[in-house]
Amino acid sequence: MRNGPARSGPARNKPVRDHTSAVRMTAQPHLTTLIVAAMIAAGALHAVWNAIAKHLDDQVMAFAVIGIPMAVLGGLAVAVTGLPGWTAVYFAVVSAVIHVGYEFALLNSYRLGAFN
């Protein structure tokens, strides 16, 4: 025997919630304009980076041309928003160390061969 009124039609598949149940979040199945804009911007920045790295004879200078302004912008962002929690700082430092290692490996690969 059922408790409560019988349901029929499409509404019967909806979950019944009482006052004590938690609200469940669902993932959005579509791309937002912000996501598309971020992807296009990332592709454009990557193309600019490749153009700079390819056309400068001094590859270390190419890395400095990109790296120094990025560090300044990051410092300004921290100055405006404040330092994040220590766990985030730890992961940011680890990420920076990995990124510097990647850049040294990339510099070495530029030295060994052309990327066309």
Secondary structure, DSSP 8 states (H G I E B T S, - for coil): --SS----GGGGGS----TT---------S--HHHHHHHHHHHHHHHHHHHHHHH-S-HHHHHHHHHHHHHHHHHHHHHHH----HHHHHHHHHHHHHHHHHHHHHHHHHHH----
